[in-house]
Amino acid sequence: MAKLPVVSGREAVKAFEKNGWKVIRRAKSRHIIMKKEGMLTTLSIPEHKVLDRGLLRSLIRDAYISIEKFNELLEK
């Protein structure tokens, strides 16, 4: 099992964009809202310096990718 990385909200957004997710808007509460064509799920990523591990795990699960795949997207 791959280790969950420590990333900021902006780093997570960049990784999800590499997987086809698009930023659709920025909420007033400093959250970035992302959507992917063909998916019902919407990701709401806070612009924090460090994302909590539970939140990051939930975002990865909601995006239907594995932690290994997320780590690969971060390295690209």
C-alpha atoms as one frame of an Amber mdcrd trajectory, in Angstrom:
protein
   0.000   0.000   0.000   1.388   3.379  -1.009   1.920   6.144   1.503  -0.355
   9.146   1.448   1.707  12.231   0.539   1.691  15.540   2.417   0.495  18.159
  -0.077  -1.055  21.611  -0.190  -4.445  22.314  -1.720  -2.853  23.839  -4.819
  -0.588  20.811  -5.343  -3.628  18.543  -5.100  -5.495  20.681  -7.656  -2.570
  20.400 -10.109  -2.474  16.612  -9.679  -6.229  16.261 -10.256  -5.991  18.500
 -13.342  -3.469  16.053 -14.816  -6.132  13.370 -14.407  -8.760  15.317 -16.386
 -10.445  17.335 -13.614 -11.165  20.985 -14.400 -11.520  23.953 -12.056 -15.045
  25.262 -12.509 -15.009  27.976  -9.835 -13.475  29.268  -6.639 -15.805  29.563
  -3.683 -15.686  32.558  -1.349 -14.577  30.232   1.436 -11.234  29.720  -0.396
 -12.208  26.344  -1.825 -11.504  25.258  -5.394 -14.408  23.386  -6.973 -13.466
  20.807  -9.619 -15.554  18.720 -12.006 -14.711  15.988 -14.504 -16.771  15.324
 -17.601 -18.804  12.144 -17.321 -18.608  12.039 -13.504 -21.325  13.010 -11.055
 -18.789  13.745  -8.319 -17.589  17.278  -7.567 -14.354  17.864  -5.662 -14.111
  20.752  -3.190 -10.474  21.349  -2.303  -9.538  23.927   0.345  -6.565  26.187
  -0.393  -4.693  25.119   2.749  -0.913  24.885   3.053  -1.270  21.255   4.151
  -4.335  19.089   3.517  -5.426  16.789   6.330  -4.728  13.130   5.539  -8.368
  12.124   5.982  -9.554  14.853   3.625  -6.939  13.968   1.005  -7.856  10.278
   1.220 -11.527  11.203   0.765 -10.767  13.413  -2.267  -8.723  10.636  -3.883
 -11.532   8.150  -3.241 -14.143  10.577  -4.652 -12.022  10.977  -7.794 -12.008
   7.165  -8.224  -8.214   6.891  -8.362  -5.749   5.027  -6.179  -3.160   6.573
  -3.881  -0.477   5.131  -6.176  -2.032   6.897  -9.171  -2.278  10.156  -7.208
   1.429   9.902  -6.288   2.274   9.377  -9.980   0.253  12.483 -10.921   2.154
  14.518  -8.326   5.497  13.453  -9.805   4.594  14.357 -13.413
